[in-house]
């Protein structure tokens, strides 16, 4: 599962908020991705990516024109436009892996992952999503699937999204659909820390957490993994690893159905104490 390149989703949404076909902003997005393609792809793969990028940017320009004429952007327009960043990232990664000899296949989650909006957020339609995934693979067994995070489809087939920071949720969903042995969330920290380094000295990485402990830490303000992301993994008992993409040699934190650890228990007590220490009674 891949996210958009840093800042791209915000830039795409800003185009819609401005309600104008901002040629300079679109061109900056074009240059950014063409620069990435020059570093990652060669020959026909680079040219194919360029042509697909130009087609997508043309679609975005047409949507922006409609927004300008209507004077507002519909939710469907926001969902469609904001999801292009993941598409471009996935195409780049799939193309790069293929160029190194890896049997990588690009998969657009908007053709597979089917959801229904509810008061509690997106509800995954598991049977329909599973059926569409099986049809998409058609018995093939590629070495690597490079799947767009964040994007999905509704029951009518209209493109939508899982909301901001939805790529982790996408990973957990597809982990369940594919019956994965494990799910790894690659981030910029070595794992779940025993305390906030800005507030607590001598913090360490917690090597193991139970699902319950991770959810409690999230409730007490630890920015590690959203409880909804854990849902599909918890239902199937799939362990989740939090690891640092800049330090891949570090083992990270394993979140599973295992028993509580002493380090995790101390972190929970510390988080609870910090929460109470900053809470103020209403007047």
N, C-alpha and C positions, 0 to 999 in steps of 0.2 A: 504494500500500500504506500502510495506517495502523496505528499502534500504539494501545494503550489510553491514555487520559488518565493523566497522571503519577500513579503510586502506586495506581491502581485494581486492577491485577493482584495486587499484594501484599495489598491489603485484601480482595479476594475469596478469596485463598488463606488468609488469616488466619481468615476465617469458617469454612472447612472445618477448619482446625486446632483451632479452639475447639470444634467439634462441637456448636454450638448455633445455634438460629434467632435470631440477635441482631437484634432489630427495630431498635434504634438504629443499628447499623452499616449495615444495609440502607437505612434511611431517609436516612442521610448520603450514601450512594452515589446514592440517588434524587435528593436535593436538588442534589447536584453536577451531575448530568447535566441535570436540568430547568433549572438556572441557565444551563448552556451552551446549551440549546435556546432559551431566552428571548433570548439574545444573538444567536443565529445563524439561527433559523427564525421564520416567521410563519404565522398562519392555520392552514390545514389541515395543512401540513407539521409544525408544532409539535404539533398535537393527535395526528397519526398517530404521531409519535415518542413522545409521552407514553404512548399506548396500548401501543405495542410494548415500551417500557421497563417498564411495569407488568406485562405478560405475562412478560417475562424475569425480573423480580424475583420474581414468583410461582413460576416454575420453580425459581429458586435457593432460595427459602424451602422448597419441597417437598423438594429435595435435602438441605438442611440438616436437615430433620426426619427424613429417612431415615438420615442420618449419625448423628444423635443416638440413634435407636432401635438401630442396628447397633453403635454404639460405635466405628466407624472409617469412613474415607472411602476408597472404591475409587479406583484410578487414573483410571477413566473419569469419575468424579464430579469429580475435580480438573481434568481436561482440559476438561470441559464448562463448569464454573463459571469457570475462569480465563480462558476465551476470550471471555466476554461483553464485556469492556472494549473489545476491538477492534471488536466488532459495533456497539457504541454509537458509537464514534468514527467509524466508516465511515458509519453512517446520518446522523450529524450533518453530516459533510463533504459527502456526496452531496446531502443536502437543501439545504445552504447554496449549493453550486455551482449546483444547479438553480434556486434562487431568483434567482441573478444572470444567468440566461439560458444557462448552460453545460449542454450535454446530458450530464449526469452520471448514471451508473447504479450503484447499490449492488450489490456482488457478495460473497457469503459464500463465502470460500475453503473452508469446511468442506463445501461441496457439490461441490467441484471437485478440489482438491489431494489426491491419494491417496498415502499413504505406507505403508511397511512398516518396523516397528522392527527394528533390527539391533544388533549389538554396537558398531558404530561410530556409532550414531545413526540418525535417520530416513532411510530410503532412498526416494527419490521414484520412483513408478511412472509413468514419463513417458507411455507410450502411453495408459494409463487416464486420467491427468490431462488430457492433450491432448484425448481424446475427450469427456470431460465438459465441458471448457471450450468446445469447438465446439458441443456440444448446448446449453449454457447461453446462448451468444450467439445461436444459431439464425439466423445470417446477418445479424444486426443489426450496425451499426457505430456505436455510441455515441461521442460525442466524448471522454468521459472515463470510465474504469472506476475506481470507488473500491472497493478490495478490502481485505478484512480480512487483516492480517498475523497471523503466529503460529499461526493455527488451520488444521486440516487434517482429513482423515478417513482411517480405515484401510480395508483391503480389504473389511471387512464393513459399511462405512458408518457405523461408530461415530465420533463426534467425538473428535479428539485434537489434539495441538499439536506444534509443532516444537521445543519447549523454550524456556527463557528467552532473551530477545533474539532471538527467531526471526523478527521482522518484516523484518530486513535479508535473511535467508535467503529469506523469502517473496518479497521484491522480486526477488531474483536468479532464483528459480524461475519466477515469472510473466514476468520479462523474457525468459527462454528460451522459455517456452510461447507468448508473444505475438510472438516474433521481434523484440524491441525493438531500436532503433538504439543506445540507451544506457540505463544504469541510474544513477540519482542517489540517493545516500544522504544525506538531510538530517539534519544533526546540530547540535551547538552549538559547533563549532570551524570555523576557516576552511579546514581541509584537513588533510592529513598533515604534521606538523611534522618538521623536521630533527633535533629532539632534544626531550627532556622539558624544558619551560620552567622547571620547578622545580629541575632539576639542571644544565642547560646554558644559558649565556647566549647571546644573539643567535641564537635559533632562528628559522627562517623556514619558510614553507609550501613544501613540495616540489611543484612544478607537475605533474610527470609521474613515474609509477612503472610499472614492468613488473609483471605478475602475480607473477613470481618474487620481485621485490624486496619487494612488499607482503607476501607470505607470509613472507619472511625477517624483515621488521620485526615482524610479528605474533609470530613464534617468539621473537624477542628481547625481547618484552614490550610492544611498541607497541600501545596500545589503539585501533586504527583500524578494522579490519574483520576478522571471523573468517575463516580460510581456507575453511571450509565454505560461507560466503556467496559467495565468489568462484567456487566450483566450477562451477555452471551457466553463469555468464558466461564463464569460461575455455573451457569446452567449445564455446561458440559464438562466441568472440572478441568478446564484447560489452564495450565500455569501461564502467568504473564511475567515477562522479564522487563525490567526498566534498566536500560543500558545507555552508555554515553557514546554517541557516534564519533566523537573526537578522540575517545580513548577505548577503542573496541576490545582491547586486551583486558579491561576490567570486567569482573563477573557481574556487577550490577546487583539488583534486588530481584528476588523471585517471589511472586505473589501467587499463592495457591491455597488449597483447602487444608494445608498443614496446620499443626498446632502453633500456638503463640510462642514467641521467643522472648528471652529476657530483655534483649535490646529493644524489641518492639514494644514491650510492656512499659519500659522506662520512657520511650518516646511518647507513648500515649499519655502517661501520667504527666510528663512535662508539657505536652500540648494542652491538656486539660487545665493545668495550673496557669499557663500563659493566658488561656482564654478567660479564666475567672479573674486573673489579675488586671485584665484590660476592660472587663465588663463594668459598667456603671449602672447602678440602680436608677430607675426612672424617678423623676422628681414628684 
